[in-house]
């Protein structure tokens, strides 16, 4: 019988992580907080923590792609957060593809509420017309966006998180 050492090592690592999480301090107040991975979260970055977010999308059908880089920075503390998003894209039909910089987003998010039960962080954004709209890389106008995210903080026996 051939042993797959890579698979064995992966299973051992996962088991170790799971067992160590079970040994967490019983005195520590356990709760689930939503710091979303796929959705914008309702929590600003902690003071001194800068978050870099990258996303990439590719379409097999059109061969178009879109890449974004976002940088979230607490300024000067967790109550106020500044961020920006820089998009790069390739759009169009082969062989006339266009690629380049898209419209840059500048964001401000205010941590309105963050207590033991609820987090609420409204965000205001300005989208700058930096992409060449004639090439399909931008909208050709300044845009504005307002959004608010909320999250319920549940004990570990909870079954749902709202955003």
N, C-alpha and C positions, 0 to 999 in steps of 0.2 A: 504494500500500500504506500503510495507516494504522499508525503505530508506537504501541504501548502503552508510554508512558514510565514508568508506574508499575511495570509488569512488568519492564521493562528495568532500572530502578533496583533493584528487589528482587533480580534475578539478579546484578547487579553487586555488591551488598552481600554476598550469600551467597558469591560467588566470592572477594571480598576477604578475608572472614573465614576461608574455607578455606585460602587461600594463606598468610595470616599465621600460621595454626596450624601449617602445614608448616615455617615458618621458625623455630620455637621452638628454643631453645638445645639443642645436641646434648649438652652437658655436664650438663644438667638430668636427674635421674633420672626417667624417664617411667613412670607407672603409672596405673592406673585405680582410682579410689576411688569407692565407692558412697555418695553423699550424696543419697539417694532423693528423688524428686519426688512419686511417687504412693503410696509406702509410708513408714512411719516409718523414719528412718535409724538407723544404728548409731554415729553420731558426734554428740557434743554440739557446741554452738556454740562457736566460738573466743572467747577472752577479749575482751571489749569489743564483740562482735557480737551483736545482738539480731535474731531472726528473727520476722517476722509472717507467718502463714499464714491464708489465707481459703479457704473452700470453700462452694459453693452447689450445691444439688440442687433440681431442679424436676420434678414429675411432670405430664405433659400429661393423663394419664387422670384423676387425682384433683384436680389443680390445687393440690396441697400443695407446699410448699417448705421447705427447711431451709438455714440459713446458719450457718457457724461461723467464729469468729475465734480463732486460737491465737497466743500470744506466748511464744517460747522465749528464756530469759535465762540465760546462764552466771553462776553465783553461788558463790564469788567468781571462779572460773576455769573452764576447760573440763572439769575433772573432775566438777563438780557442775552440774546444770542444773535450773532451776525453770521450769515453764510452766503456763499455764492456758488452758482452752478455754471460750469463751462461745458457746452456741448460741441462735439465734433460729429460730422455726418458725411455720409456718401449717399447721394440720391440720384435718381434719373435712370434712363435706359442705356444699356450697353450699345454702342461704345461712347455715348455722350455723358457718362457719369460726371457729376460735379461733387467735389468734396471740399470741406473746409469748416470754418467756425460757424456755429449757429448763434441764436440769440442768447445772450448771457443773462442769467437771473441773479438779482441781488435781493436777499431776504433778511427780514428782522422778525424774530420770534420772542414774545414776552411770556415768561412763566407766570401766568396769572394766579393759578392755584396749584399747590403741591403739598398735600397733607397726607395723613395716614389712610384716607379713603378715596381721594380723587386727585387727578392731575388734569390741568387745562392750560393749553398753550396756543393762543391765537398767533397767526403769522401773516405778515404783509409783505408782498413781493413786488418788485419792479422788474419787468423783462425788457432789457435794452435791445434795440434793433441792430445788433452787431453782425448778424448773418446776412449774406447777400440774397435778398428775397427774390431777385430775378433768376437766380440759379436754384431756387427752392431750398435754400439753407436758412431762411429766416422769414419773418412775417412783414418786415418793412415798416413797422410801427412800434411805438413803446406800448407795453402791456402792463396791466396791474392785476394783482391777484390777492384775495384775502381768504384765509382758511383758518379753521380752528379745530384742533384735535383734543380729545379728552380720553382719559383712561380711568377705569375703576381699578382700585388696588384691592385685591381679594386675598383672604387667608389661603393657605395652601390646600385647604379642603374645598375651595371654590372650584367652579367648573367652567367659568367663562370670563373673558376679558373684553371690555368694550372699547373700541376706538372710533 
